[in-house]
Amino acid sequence: SSDGEQEGDIWEMEEEDGSGEEMVDDYGASSSEEDELLPIEKAALKQKSDSEEEEEEEEEEEKVEVSAKISKQKKEQKKEENTDLQLNLDIDEEFRLPTDEQIERENILSFPPDLQVIHQRIKGNMEVLQDFGVKREEGRTRQEYLALLRRDMAAYYSYSDFLLRKLMDIFPLPELINFLEANEVPRPVTIRTNTLKTRRRDLAQALINRGVNLDPLGKWSKTGLVIYDSSVPIGATPEYLAGHYMLQGASSLLPVMALAPQENERVLDMCCAPGGKTSYIAQLMKNTGMILANDSNAERLRSVVGNLHRLGVTNAVVSNCDGRQFPKVSSYQPWGVLGGFDRVLLDAPCSGTGVISKDPAVKTNKDEKDILRCAHLQKELILSAIDSVNAASETGGYIVYCTCSITVEENEWVVDYALKKRNVRLVPTGLDFGKEGFTRFKDRRFHRSLKSTRRFYPHTHNMDGFFIAKFKKFSNAIPKAQKEPAVKAASPVPVPDAITEPQPKKKKLEGSKAAKGQKKPQPALKKRRSLPAQRGPAKP
């Protein structure tokens, strides 16, 4: 038809003119281009699908591996828990003491020793000892179990046998383990606010602004702060350099609180280095009165002087003397230059068995001679400290004795000695916490007033081990009973008070009888004269 011819003409004209366009499909590609690109696209699609499948397979394999690892870990944990439970069951039910051959074999084969085995054996041994009548092995004594326990604890905690014996005498077995464990962990870092320059609230806010995490030390202290962590060195902050606080252990605050110095008093700190307690005394006295800060070690006095200057203490005099030389008494000056104090603080040198967390060497480097040597020095120092106090003081007359040791020989033993040698009595320390001191220890019996002394332990109070006793002096006279041992040693006959007031009369009698030539009855006359003197003091 005409219409069809016209359409054909149109298509022919468009092809001839070149103005016609090829037919485009819905995706914007011509049929010819589709034919050309299909193989390439198919290859790309295949590659993509293959890579995606590989990635998916790898991910699935990783998931499977992770799940397998997790399941293995869970199984291992369950096995360990089961073995631990089984070990505990074995310990509870069938703990047996090892034979000598087993111990020798263990010493030879296992070096270093297997701490896990030793720890399990300690647990089992303690459970037997706590219920010894039921769980003990027949034919075995308690001493055998204790010997094994002491050996195992020495190996596990690295203590000497000597020190473990001392500690086992002081603590019950469960508490002993807590004490040993506490010594493996350092005590919290604490600081004391210097109220001569700032307030605790202001200091805490300033340190918090510097990135220090802290809290008040406790209700018992109005100046202490405990430091948990810090983004700056706590011993080099501007506040520290300005003397706003002192790095000081919590336990070393307690003796000064027990001393309770008053304003305008004369106070002696007999062993003052490094100056923490001295500066706390000055702080409580508000820089009034006078403090004699003494130490026998001249090198350590350098830190004392530096701290006192930094903290703004102006009422202290620093001296370098042997504490046993206090006071310098003379006939024309009854109290001398270094006597007549209202209060004395004696932080005596000791074995350091309360600060093992700071000095682990104490575990092995102390023996019986060291303890007795310290105790002898402490007895000399405490008598000098008591003699340095004026019993007639209107506000004072107090002595505080403290050590960083927990042995009885350095604490209750020394205090009981002072009670017998001087006119002093024990008074409450004023501290509302802490354990009472011993009134009996093994075969020794101490004065019942030692209940007013206080003991502090790392496992109960989270502070260094410490002992504190507070005396009140009621007379400046020195009892004559202190000369008894010398008289006993000198006289062949054990007469306690052979030298008494009637002695001049005896001399006259002896002289008159010697003139008559009667020499043999003299010892009998001495005894007759000394017998009433013995009976006199024994009545009260």
C-alpha positions as CSV (number, residue, x, y, z in Angstrom):
1,S,0.0,0.0,0.0
2,S,0.9,3.6,-0.1
3,D,1.4,3.8,3.6
4,G,3.8,0.9,3.6
5,E,5.8,2.3,0.8
6,Q,6.1,5.6,2.6
7,E,7.3,3.9,5.7
8,G,9.9,1.9,3.7
9,D,11.0,5.1,2.0
10,I,11.4,6.8,5.4
11,W,13.6,4.0,6.8
12,E,15.7,4.0,3.5
13,M,16.2,7.7,3.7
14,E,17.3,7.5,7.4
15,E,19.8,4.8,6.5
16,E,21.1,6.8,3.6
17,D,21.3,10.1,5.4
18,G,23.0,8.4,8.4
19,S,20.6,10.3,10.7
20,G,18.9,7.2,11.9
21,E,19.7,5.6,15.3
22,E,20.1,2.0,16.1
23,M,17.4,0.5,18.3
24,V,18.2,0.6,22.0
25,D,17.0,-1.9,24.5
26,D,15.7,-1.1,27.9
27,Y,19.2,-1.2,29.5
28,G,20.6,1.4,27.1
29,A,22.6,-1.0,25.0
30,S,22.0,-1.9,21.4
31,S,21.5,-5.4,20.3
32,S,24.9,-5.5,18.6
33,E,26.7,-4.1,21.7
34,E,24.8,-6.7,23.8
35,D,26.1,-9.4,21.5
36,E,29.7,-8.0,21.9
37,L,29.6,-7.4,25.7
38,L,27.9,-10.6,26.9
39,P,31.0,-12.8,27.0
40,I,33.0,-10.2,29.0
41,E,30.1,-9.6,31.5
42,K,29.5,-13.3,31.9
43,A,33.2,-13.8,32.7
44,A,33.2,-10.9,35.2
45,L,30.0,-12.2,36.8
46,K,31.6,-15.6,37.1
47,Q,34.7,-14.2,38.7
48,K,32.6,-12.2,41.1
49,S,30.5,-15.1,42.0
50,D,33.5,-17.3,42.4
51,S,35.3,-14.8,44.7
52,E,32.2,-14.2,46.8
53,E,31.7,-17.9,47.2
54,E,35.4,-18.3,48.2
55,E,35.0,-15.4,50.8
56,E,31.9,-17.0,52.1
57,E,33.6,-20.3,52.4
58,E,36.6,-18.7,54.2
59,E,34.3,-16.9,56.6
60,E,32.4,-20.1,57.3
61,E,35.6,-22.0,57.9
62,E,36.8,-19.2,60.3
63,K,33.5,-19.4,62.1
64,V,33.9,-23.1,62.4
65,E,37.4,-22.8,63.7
66,V,36.5,-20.1,66.2
67,S,33.6,-22.2,67.5
68,A,35.8,-25.2,67.7
69,K,38.4,-23.2,69.7
70,I,35.7,-21.9,72.0
71,S,34.3,-25.4,72.5
72,K,37.8,-26.7,73.3
73,Q,38.4,-23.9,75.8
74,K,35.1,-24.6,77.5
75,K,35.9,-28.3,77.6
76,E,39.3,-27.6,79.0
77,Q,37.9,-25.2,81.6
78,K,35.3,-27.8,82.6
79,K,38.1,-30.4,82.9
80,E,40.2,-28.0,85.0
81,E,37.2,-27.3,87.2
82,N,36.5,-31.0,87.6
83,T,40.1,-31.7,88.4
84,D,40.2,-28.9,90.9
85,L,37.0,-30.2,92.5
86,Q,38.4,-33.7,92.5
87,L,41.6,-32.4,94.1
88,N,39.6,-30.6,96.7
89,L,37.6,-33.7,97.3
90,D,40.7,-35.7,97.6
91,I,42.2,-33.2,100.0
92,D,39.0,-33.1,102.1
93,E,38.6,-36.9,102.2
94,E,42.0,-38.5,101.7
95,F,44.8,-36.2,102.6
96,R,47.9,-38.2,103.5
97,L,51.2,-37.0,104.9
98,P,54.0,-37.7,102.4
99,T,56.7,-40.1,103.5
100,D,60.3,-39.1,103.9
101,E,61.1,-40.9,100.6
102,Q,58.5,-38.9,98.8
103,I,59.8,-35.7,100.2
104,E,63.4,-36.5,99.2
105,R,62.2,-37.5,95.7
106,E,60.3,-34.2,95.4
107,N,63.3,-32.2,96.5
108,I,65.5,-34.0,93.9
109,L,63.1,-34.1,90.9
110,S,61.2,-30.9,91.2
111,F,63.5,-27.9,91.2
112,P,62.1,-25.3,91.4
113,P,59.3,-26.8,93.4
114,D,55.8,-27.1,92.0
115,L,54.0,-24.3,93.7
116,Q,50.6,-25.6,92.7
117,V,51.2,-29.0,94.4
118,I,52.5,-27.2,97.5
119,H,49.6,-24.9,97.7
120,Q,47.1,-27.8,97.5
121,R,49.0,-29.6,100.2
122,I,48.9,-26.5,102.4
123,K,45.1,-26.4,102.0
124,G,44.7,-30.0,102.8
125,N,47.0,-29.9,105.7
126,M,45.2,-26.9,107.3
127,E,41.9,-28.6,106.9
128,V,43.2,-31.6,108.8
129,L,44.7,-29.4,111.5
130,Q,41.4,-27.6,112.0
131,D,39.6,-30.8,112.7
132,F,42.5,-32.9,113.8
133,G,40.7,-35.4,115.9
134,V,38.5,-36.6,113.0
135,K,40.7,-36.1,109.9
136,R,44.1,-37.0,111.1
137,E,45.9,-40.0,109.9
138,E,46.3,-42.8,112.4
139,G,49.7,-43.0,114.0
140,R,50.6,-39.4,113.0
141,T,51.1,-36.6,115.5
142,R,50.1,-33.0,115.3
143,Q,53.7,-32.0,115.3
144,E,54.3,-33.9,112.0
145,Y,51.5,-32.1,110.3
146,L,52.8,-28.7,111.6
147,A,56.3,-29.5,110.5
148,L,55.1,-30.3,107.0
149,L,52.9,-27.2,106.9
150,R,55.8,-25.0,108.0
151,R,58.1,-26.5,105.4
152,D,55.5,-26.0,102.6
153,M,54.8,-22.4,103.7
154,A,58.5,-21.6,103.7
155,A,58.8,-22.9,100.2
156,Y,55.6,-21.3,98.9
157,Y,56.0,-17.9,100.5
158,S,59.8,-17.8,100.7
159,Y,60.1,-17.4,104.4
160,S,62.8,-18.6,106.7
161,D,62.0,-21.4,109.1
162,F,62.8,-19.2,112.1
163,L,60.4,-16.4,111.1
164,L,57.6,-18.9,110.3
165,R,57.9,-20.4,113.8
166,K,57.6,-16.9,115.3
167,L,54.5,-16.1,113.1
168,M,52.9,-19.5,113.9
169,D,53.2,-18.6,117.6
170,I,51.4,-15.3,117.1
171,F,48.6,-16.2,114.7
172,P,46.1,-19.0,114.5
173,L,46.6,-21.0,111.3
174,P,43.8,-19.5,109.1
175,E,44.9,-16.0,110.1
176,L,48.5,-16.8,109.4
177,I,47.7,-17.6,105.8
178,N,45.8,-14.3,105.5
179,F,48.8,-12.5,107.0
180,L,51.2,-14.2,104.6
181,E,49.0,-13.4,101.6
182,A,48.6,-9.8,102.6
183,N,52.4,-9.4,102.7
184,E,52.5,-10.3,99.0
185,V,50.4,-7.2,98.1
186,P,51.7,-3.6,98.5
187,R,49.7,-1.4,100.9
188,P,47.7,1.5,99.5
189,V,49.6,4.8,98.9
190,T,48.4,7.4,101.4
191,I,49.2,11.0,102.0
192,R,48.7,13.3,105.0
193,T,47.3,16.8,104.4
194,N,49.5,19.6,105.9
195,T,46.9,21.7,107.7
196,L,49.6,24.3,108.4
197,K,49.2,25.3,104.7
198,T,45.9,24.0,103.3
199,R,42.7,22.0,104.0
200,R,42.0,18.5,103.0
201,R,39.0,19.4,100.9
202,D,41.1,22.0,98.9
203,L,44.0,19.6,98.5
204,A,41.7,16.8,97.3
205,Q,40.1,19.0,94.7
206,A,43.4,20.3,93.5
207,L,44.8,16.7,93.0
208,I,41.5,15.5,91.4
209,N,41.9,18.3,88.8
210,R,45.4,16.9,88.1
211,G,44.0,13.5,87.3
212,V,44.5,11.8,90.7
213,N,41.9,9.2,91.9
214,L,41.6,9.4,95.6
215,D,39.3,9.1,98.7
216,P,39.4,10.0,102.3
217,L,41.6,7.6,104.3
218,G,38.9,6.7,106.8
219,K,36.6,8.1,109.6
220,W,39.5,7.8,112.1
221,S,41.7,10.3,110.2
222,K,40.8,13.9,109.4
223,T,43.9,14.6,107.3
224,G,44.6,11.3,105.4
225,L,43.9,10.6,101.8
226,V,44.3,7.3,100.0
227,I,45.6,7.4,96.4
228,Y,44.2,4.7,94.0
229,D,45.9,5.9,90.8
230,S,47.4,9.0,89.3
231,S,48.3,10.4,85.9
232,V,51.0,12.5,87.5
233,P,53.8,11.5,89.9
234,I,52.3,11.9,93.3
235,G,55.7,12.9,94.8
236,A,56.4,15.7,92.3
237,T,53.2,17.7,92.0
238,P,53.2,21.5,92.6
239,E,51.2,20.8,95.7
240,Y,53.8,18.4,97.1
241,L,56.6,20.8,96.3
242,A,54.7,23.6,98.0
243,G,54.4,21.4,101.2
244,H,50.6,20.9,101.1
245,Y,51.0,17.2,101.9
246,M,53.4,14.5,103.0
247,L,53.7,11.0,101.6
248,Q,53.1,8.9,104.8
249,G,51.8,5.4,105.5
250,A,48.5,5.1,107.3
251,S,49.9,3.2,110.2
252,S,52.5,6.0,111.0
253,L,49.7,8.4,111.6
254,L,48.5,6.4,114.6
255,P,51.3,7.0,117.1
256,V,51.0,10.8,116.8
257,M,47.2,10.5,117.2
258,A,47.9,8.5,120.4
259,L,50.4,11.0,121.6
260,A,47.9,13.8,121.2
261,P,50.3,16.8,121.6
262,Q,48.9,20.0,122.9
263,E,49.8,23.6,122.0
264,N,52.7,25.2,123.7
265,E,54.1,21.9,125.0
266,R,57.7,20.6,124.9
267,V,57.8,17.4,122.8
268,L,60.6,15.0,122.1
269,D,60.6,12.8,119.0
270,M,63.5,10.5,119.9
271,C,63.8,8.7,116.6
272,C,62.4,11.2,114.1
273,A,63.7,10.3,110.6
274,P,62.4,10.9,107.9
275,G,60.2,13.5,109.7
276,G,56.7,12.5,108.9
277,K,55.7,12.1,112.6
278,T,57.6,15.2,113.6
279,S,55.7,17.4,111.1
280,Y,52.4,15.8,112.1
281,I,53.2,16.8,115.7
282,A,54.0,20.3,114.6
283,Q,50.7,20.4,112.7
284,L,48.7,19.4,115.7
285,M,50.5,21.9,117.9
286,K,49.9,24.6,115.2
287,N,53.6,25.5,115.2
288,T,53.6,26.5,118.9
289,G,55.7,25.2,121.7
290,M,58.9,23.3,120.9
291,I,59.7,19.9,119.3
292,L,63.1,18.3,119.6
293,A,63.5,16.1,116.5
294,N,66.3,13.7,117.3
295,D,67.9,10.9,115.4
296,S,71.1,9.0,115.8
297,N,71.7,8.7,112.1
298,A,73.1,12.0,110.7
299,E,72.5,11.0,107.1
300,R,68.8,10.5,107.7
301,L,68.5,13.9,109.3
302,R,69.0,15.5,105.9
303,S,65.6,14.3,104.8
304,V,64.1,15.5,108.1
305,V,65.5,19.0,107.6
306,G,64.3,19.1,104.0
307,N,60.8,17.9,104.9
308,L,60.4,20.3,107.8
309,H,61.4,23.2,105.6
310,R,59.1,22.1,102.8
311,L,56.1,21.7,105.1
312,G,56.6,25.0,106.9
313,V,57.5,23.7,110.4
314,T,59.0,26.5,112.5
315,N,58.8,25.1,116.1
316,A,61.3,22.2,115.7
317,V,64.9,21.8,116.6
318,V,66.9,19.0,115.0
319,S,69.5,17.1,117.0
320,N,71.8,14.2,116.3
321,C,72.2,12.3,119.5
322,D,72.1,8.7,120.7
323,G,68.6,8.3,122.2
324,R,70.1,6.3,125.1
325,Q,71.9,9.4,126.4
326,F,68.6,11.2,127.1
327,P,68.3,13.0,129.4
328,K,71.5,14.8,130.3
329,V,70.9,15.0,134.0
330,S,73.3,16.7,136.4
331,S,73.3,17.5,140.1
332,Y,72.8,21.3,139.6
333,Q,70.4,21.0,136.7
334,P,67.9,18.3,137.5
335,W,66.3,18.1,134.0
336,G,69.4,19.2,132.0
337,V,69.1,20.5,128.5
338,L,67.5,17.4,127.0
339,G,65.0,16.5,129.7
340,G,61.8,17.7,131.2
341,F,59.5,17.1,128.2
342,D,55.8,17.1,128.4
343,R,55.5,14.2,125.9
344,V,57.9,11.8,124.2
345,L,57.3,9.8,121.1
346,L,59.6,6.7,120.7
347,D,59.3,5.0,117.3
348,A,62.0,2.5,118.2
349,P,64.3,0.7,115.7
350,C,63.0,-2.8,115.1
351,S,63.2,-5.9,113.0
352,G,60.6,-4.7,110.5
353,T,58.4,-7.8,110.6
354,G,55.3,-5.6,110.1
355,V,56.5,-4.1,106.8
356,I,57.4,-7.2,104.8
357,S,55.4,-5.9,101.8
358,K,57.9,-3.0,101.6
359,D,61.0,-5.0,102.4
360,P,60.7,-8.7,101.4
361,A,64.2,-9.3,102.5
362,V,62.9,-9.5,106.1
363,K,61.5,-12.9,105.2
364,T,64.9,-14.5,105.2
365,N,67.5,-12.2,106.7
366,K,66.3,-12.1,110.4
367,D,67.2,-14.6,113.1
368,E,66.9,-14.9,116.9
369,K,69.9,-12.8,117.5
370,D,68.5,-9.9,115.5
371,I,65.2,-10.0,117.4
372,L,67.0,-10.0,120.8
373,R,69.4,-7.3,119.8
374,C,66.5,-5.1,118.8
375,A,64.7,-5.9,122.0
376,H,67.7,-5.0,124.1
377,L,68.1,-1.6,122.4
378,Q,64.4,-0.9,122.7
379,K,64.5,-1.5,126.5
380,E,67.4,1.0,126.8
381,L,65.6,3.5,124.7
382,I,62.2,3.2,126.5
383,L,63.8,3.8,129.9
384,S,65.6,6.9,128.5
385,A,62.3,8.1,127.0
386,I,60.5,7.7,130.3
387,D,63.3,9.5,132.2
388,S,63.0,12.4,129.7
389,V,59.4,13.1,130.6
390,N,58.4,15.4,133.5
391,A,55.7,13.6,135.6
392,A,54.8,17.0,137.1
393,S,53.8,18.4,133.7
394,E,50.4,20.1,133.9
395,T,49.2,18.9,130.5
396,G,51.5,16.0,129.7
397,G,53.6,13.3,131.3
398,Y,52.9,10.9,128.5
399,I,55.1,8.5,126.5
400,V,54.1,6.7,123.3
401,Y,56.1,3.6,122.3
402,C,55.6,2.1,118.9
403,T,57.4,-0.2,116.5
404,C,56.7,-1.5,112.9
405,S,57.3,-5.1,114.2
406,I,54.7,-7.7,115.3
407,T,57.0,-9.9,117.4
408,V,56.2,-10.1,121.1
409,E,59.8,-9.8,122.1
410,E,59.9,-6.3,120.7
411,N,56.5,-5.1,121.9
412,E,54.7,-6.5,124.9
413,W,58.0,-7.8,126.4
414,V,59.5,-4.3,126.3
415,V,56.4,-2.6,127.6
416,D,56.2,-5.1,130.5
417,Y,59.9,-4.4,131.3
418,A,59.3,-0.7,131.4
419,L,56.3,-1.1,133.8
420,K,58.6,-3.0,136.2
421,K,61.5,-0.5,135.9
422,R,59.8,2.9,136.1
423,N,56.9,4.6,137.8
424,V,54.6,4.5,134.8
425,R,51.3,2.9,134.0
426,L,49.6,2.1,130.7
427,V,46.6,4.2,129.6
428,P,44.2,3.9,126.6
429,T,45.7,5.0,123.3
430,G,42.6,6.8,122.2
431,L,42.4,4.7,119.0
432,D,39.0,3.1,118.6
433,F,40.3,0.2,116.4
434,G,43.1,-2.3,116.4
435,K,43.6,-5.6,118.3
436,E,44.5,-5.8,121.9
437,G,48.0,-6.6,122.9
438,F,48.9,-9.9,124.5
439,T,48.7,-10.4,128.2
440,R,50.0,-14.0,127.9
441,F,52.2,-15.5,125.3
442,K,53.3,-19.1,125.4
443,D,54.8,-19.6,128.9
444,R,55.0,-15.8,129.7
445,R,52.5,-13.7,131.6
446,F,52.4,-9.9,131.2
447,H,50.7,-7.3,133.2
448,R,46.9,-7.3,132.6
449,S,47.0,-3.6,131.6
450,L,48.7,-4.6,128.3
451,K,45.1,-5.0,127.0
452,S,45.2,-1.2,126.4
453,T,48.0,-1.5,123.9
454,R,47.1,-1.9,120.2
455,R,48.2,-4.1,117.4
456,F,47.6,-3.4,113.7
457,Y,48.0,-6.0,110.9
458,P,48.0,-5.8,107.1
459,H,45.4,-8.5,106.6
460,T,42.8,-6.9,109.0
461,H,43.4,-3.1,108.7
462,N,45.1,-2.9,105.3
463,M,48.1,-1.0,106.7
464,D,51.6,-2.0,107.8
465,G,52.0,-4.1,110.9
466,F,52.3,-1.8,113.9
467,F,52.3,-1.8,117.7
468,I,51.4,1.1,119.9
469,A,51.5,1.6,123.7
470,K,50.9,4.8,125.7
471,F,52.3,5.4,129.2
472,K,51.5,7.9,131.8
473,K,54.4,8.8,134.2
474,F,53.2,9.4,137.8
475,S,56.5,9.9,139.5
476,N,59.9,11.3,138.6
477,A,61.6,9.0,141.1
478,I,63.3,5.9,139.8
479,P,62.4,2.8,141.7
480,K,65.3,1.2,143.5
481,A,64.2,-2.2,142.3
482,Q,66.2,-1.7,139.1
483,K,69.4,-2.3,141.1
484,E,68.2,-5.8,142.3
485,P,69.9,-7.8,139.5
486,A,73.3,-6.3,140.2
487,V,73.0,-7.0,144.0
488,K,72.0,-10.6,143.3
489,A,74.9,-11.2,141.0
490,A,77.4,-9.7,143.4
491,S,76.3,-11.4,146.6
492,P,76.8,-15.2,147.0
493,V,73.7,-15.4,149.2
494,P,70.5,-14.5,147.2
495,V,69.4,-11.5,149.3
496,P,67.2,-9.2,147.1
497,D,67.5,-6.0,149.1
498,A,70.8,-6.3,151.0
499,I,71.6,-2.6,150.5
500,T,68.9,-0.7,152.5
501,E,68.6,2.5,154.5
502,P,69.8,0.9,157.9
503,Q,73.1,0.2,156.2
504,P,75.1,2.9,158.1
505,K,74.0,1.3,161.4
506,K,75.4,-2.0,160.2
507,K,78.7,-0.4,159.4
508,K,78.9,1.0,162.9
509,L,78.2,-2.4,164.4
510,E,80.7,-4.1,162.2
511,G,83.3,-1.5,163.1
512,S,82.8,-2.0,166.8
513,K,82.9,-5.8,166.6
514,A,86.0,-5.7,164.4
515,A,87.7,-3.6,167.1
516,K,86.9,-6.4,169.6
517,G,88.4,-8.9,167.2
518,Q,85.2,-10.8,166.4
519,K,85.3,-11.2,162.6
520,K,83.4,-14.5,162.1
521,P,79.9,-13.5,163.3
522,Q,79.8,-10.6,160.7
523,P,78.0,-12.5,157.9
524,A,75.3,-13.6,160.4
525,L,74.8,-10.1,161.6
526,K,74.4,-8.9,158.0
527,K,71.8,-11.5,157.4
528,R,69.9,-10.6,160.6
529,R,69.9,-7.0,159.7
530,S,68.9,-7.6,156.1
531,L,66.0,-9.9,156.9
532,P,63.6,-7.1,158.1
533,A,64.5,-5.1,155.0
534,Q,63.3,-8.0,152.8
535,R,60.1,-8.4,154.7
536,G,59.3,-4.6,154.5
537,P,58.8,-4.2,150.8
538,A,57.1,-7.6,150.5
539,K,54.0,-6.5,152.6
540,P,52.4,-4.1,150.2
